Structure formats: structure tokens, C-alpha cells
Amino acid sequence: MALDAADVEKIAHLARLGINPEDVPEYSRNLSDILAFVEQLNAVDTTGVEPLAHPLEATQRLRADVVSESDERENFQSVAQVTEDGLYLVPQVIE
């Protein structure tokens, strides 16, 4: 699918992009090449091919879900100006 100058200008307008008129032929050529590549990809038969979440079939290394720090809430809240039921109370800033 080849795009002409009018198509490029319409796409630029819809995307709210300002492009120089002298750059339109290059944009037209580049966008046409991209669309031709997409058409080439669409022509490939992918029947029976499962989609991949990652091209390398990598698995995430997970660490054990164990507590690594002690509960220091009382210590941290002891220096706060105002707390209530384990929460920090702050002045309202938005009405």
C-alpha cells in the first residue's frame, strides 16, 4: 500500500503533528515501506503457532517470600507529630 502526500498530511493532521512540506516525500516513502512490511508479515501462515509472552521463553527467578525485616512501625511513628490507629495524620491540603 503506497501512501501519497495527501495521505501523509492527513495522518499528520490526525496525529496533531506538524511536518515540513519538504519532508513529506520521505515520510510517504518510510510509511509506505512500513505498511508493505506489515502486509508481508500478514502473509505468513501462523496456524498452530502459540503466541509467546517473551521470545526467549525466559522464566522469572523468584526469591522465597519470607519476612526479611522486623516491624518497626512503633519506632517510626514515635517521631511523627500525629498518629492514630497506626496511621500518620497530616493536615488537609486539598479542599
C-alpha positions in Angstrom: 0.0 0.0 0.0 1.6 3.2 -1.1 0.8 6.5 0.6 0.8 9.8 -1.3 1.5 13.3 0.0 -2.2 13.9 0.8 -2.3 10.7 2.9 0.8 11.7 4.9 -0.6 15.2 5.5 -3.9 13.7 6.7 -2.2 11.3 9.0 0.0 14.2 10.4 -3.2 16.3 10.9 -5.0 13.4 12.8 -1.9 12.8 14.9 -1.6 16.6 15.6 1.9 16.6 14.2 3.5 19.5 12.4 5.7 18.4 9.5 7.7 20.4 7.0 6.3 20.2 3.4 9.8 19.3 2.1 9.8 16.2 4.5 6.5 14.8 3.2 8.0 12.7 0.4 10.4 11.0 2.8 7.6 10.3 5.3 5.5 8.9 2.5 8.3 6.6 1.4 9.0 5.4 5.0 5.4 4.9 5.9 4.8 3.0 2.7 7.7 0.8 3.5 6.4 0.1 7.0 2.9 -0.8 5.6 4.5 -3.1 3.0 6.4 -4.9 5.7 3.2 -5.3 7.7 1.5 -6.8 4.7 4.4 -9.1 4.3 4.1 -10.2 7.9 0.3 -10.8 7.5 1.0 -13.1 4.5 2.8 -15.6 6.8 0.8 -18.6 7.8 0.8 -18.8 11.6 -1.7 -21.6 12.0 -0.8 -23.7 15.1 1.8 -21.2 16.4 1.2 -20.3 20.0 1.8 -16.7 21.0 4.8 -16.1 23.3 4.9 -13.8 26.3 8.7 -13.5 25.7 10.7 -14.5 22.6 13.4 -16.3 24.7 10.9 -18.4 26.8 12.7 -16.9 29.9 11.4 -17.6 33.3 11.5 -15.2 36.2 13.8 -16.1 39.0 11.8 -15.7 42.2 13.1 -15.4 45.7 11.4 -17.0 48.7 8.6 -15.0 50.1 9.9 -14.6 53.7 9.9 -11.6 56.0 13.4 -10.1 55.9 12.8 -7.0 58.2 11.3 -6.6 61.6 8.2 -4.5 62.3 9.4 -1.0 63.2 6.1 0.9 62.9 6.1 1.9 66.6 9.7 3.2 66.3 9.0 5.2 63.1 5.7 6.6 64.4 7.2 7.7 67.7 8.8 10.7 66.0 5.7 11.6 64.0 3.7 14.6 65.1 0.2 13.0 65.0 -0.7 9.3 64.5 -3.9 7.4 65.0 -4.6 3.6 64.8 -1.2 3.1 63.2 -1.7 5.8 60.6 0.1 9.1 60.1 -2.3 12.0 60.3 -1.4 15.0 58.1 -3.1 18.4 57.5 -5.6 18.6 54.7 -4.0 20.3 51.7 -6.8 19.9 49.1 -10.3 21.2 49.7 
